[in-house]
Amino acid sequence: VLDLSANQLTGEIPASLGELAGVRELNLSDNRLSGGIPWTLGEITSMAVLDLSFNRINGTIPGGLARLPLLKDLWVVFNDLQGRIP
């Protein structure tokens, strides 16, 4: 579990987070993150929970997240996302 919620983090979500092969839960909620969701998050095949809510993220949700075999909870509320949910 990697919980970085409510830390006033700013900037874009680092693409290098996709290298966290053993993470089952990634919580980046309640920060000031901006930019898009990196497609590399779709490479964390062990991830069951991804919480990106309450940030300033924009763009679309990468299609690779839909192919994560264990992902059961995806939280993206209170951002500026557009398009379809894959």
Phi, psi and omega in degrees: 000131174238108182246106178246026183289153174054048179240009181058033176293142180234169179090191181274157175290124181295132178298335182294346176298337177295348179272000181277077189299328186263005184285127176262332179226128177235116182241110177243021186289161173057049174235202177235037182289143182227182182082194183267173175276120181295137179297338182295339176297336177287358178267352182273082188291347178272354187286128177252333182226129175229117181242110179244015187292158176058055174227201178235036184285140179230179181093211183243167176275122181300138180299334181298335179294330180290342182263004178288120189294332184254355184295119179242335180231122176233115182249117181226016183294155178059052171227191179241048182278151180228165175089189184275154173275122183295000000 
